[in-house]
Amino acid sequence: MAKRVLIIGDSTCDLTPEMREALSVGFMPLPVNVGDEPRKDMENVFPQEIFDYYKNTGKLCTTSAPNTNDYHEFWKPILAENPDAEIIHFHISSEMTSTYLASYTASQEYDNVYSIDTRSVSIGVALLILEACGMRDSGMSAPEIVEAINAM
């Protein structure tokens, strides 16, 4: 029997909550610092607040990449709840952040977790996720999907 394929995007993927729910796509919010206050993108800080912060202070919010432990802590409950599943996690381009590297490094400790460097941002990440969802829904396995997405 084929394993269940879980697709996850980071918060740079530009899929709305409604789209993620309809497509059964998981979501990992990335860290954003509003001044000295750490937040999670699209969880407890949203674009308008980031724009307003700049407008009111003249300062930009900053970001940081999750580390390998953050990925272990994120995947652990998902895998506990879905022990027969495989995860494909999509990330913003490795040329812009170390997010993918941390995920890839963490994924090497699992035989059922795959990290994808989309080499893209924003809607480019979303388009690859949409392609992967179609492949998943047509019955392709995680390794087959990873191979096809990496070829794109």
Number of C-alpha atoms within 10 A of each C-alpha: 3 11 16 17 25 20 23 20 24 22 21 23 23 17 22 12 13 9 12 18 12 9 16 13 18 17 22 22 17 18 19 22 17 19 13 9 8 16 17 17 20 19 13 11 17 13 10 9 13 19 14 11 16 15 11 9 9 10 13 14 17 13 16 13 16 19 16 18 13 14 18 15 10 13 18 13 11 15 16 10 10 15 13 12 18 23 24 24 27 27 30 24 21 16 12 11 15 17 22 26 20 18 26 20 14 20 21 12 10 11 9 18 22 20 21 23 20 23 15 19 16 16 13 17 24 21 16 20 26 18 15 23 20 14 19 18 12 9 15 18 16 25 15 14 20 19 11 13 17 13 7 9
